[in-house]
Amino acid sequence: MRSSPRSASPPRTRQRSRVREANEAVKGARLAAGELGLDRYNLRPLLEKLGVVYRDATES
């Protein structure tokens, strides 16, 4: 059984927070550099499967 976040010890909680913050910084930098969430989270195959056609702003 997994322990709940409330049962985590303070040092472990701090460590998890630091890891999460580092991951968020990497994700934020990639998105700020222009990477689309669509690609970051590998959503194009799902959209294609659902029949959704993605068009970027440069397409008419």
N, C-alpha and C positions, 0 to 999 in steps of 0.2 A: 504494500500500500504506500502511495506517495504521501509525504508529509505536506501539510499545508504551508503556505508562506509564513503564516503566523508562528509556526513551530520552528522555523529556521533560526539558528543562532545569530546574534548580531554580526560577528565576523563574516559568516557565510552570506548573510543578507547584504553586507557592504560589498563583498566580492561580486555577488550577482548584480548588484546595482552598477558597479564599475564596468562589468562586462556588457550589460545592457546599454549603458551610456556610450561605450566605445562602438558597439554595433550600430547604434542610432547615428552616431557621428559619421560613420562610413556610409551608411544609407543616405543620410542627408547630403553629404558631399557628392555622391554619385547622382542624386536627383538634381542638385544645384548645378552640376556640370552638364545637365541636359538629358541624362538617361531617363527614359520614360518608365513609370511604374508598370506600364503594360509589359515592358521587356524585363524589368527588374524582377517582377514576380511571375514571369513566364506565362502570361495570360493570353498571348496570341493563339496558341493551340486551342484553348478553351473557347475563345471567341469564334474561331474558325469552325469548331465542332457545333457551336450554337447557331451558326449561319450569320454571324455578325461580320460586317465588312468594316474594317478600320481604315480611315482615310486621315492623313495628317493635314494640317492647315494649308500646305502648299498645293494640295490636289484640288481640282475644281469639280 
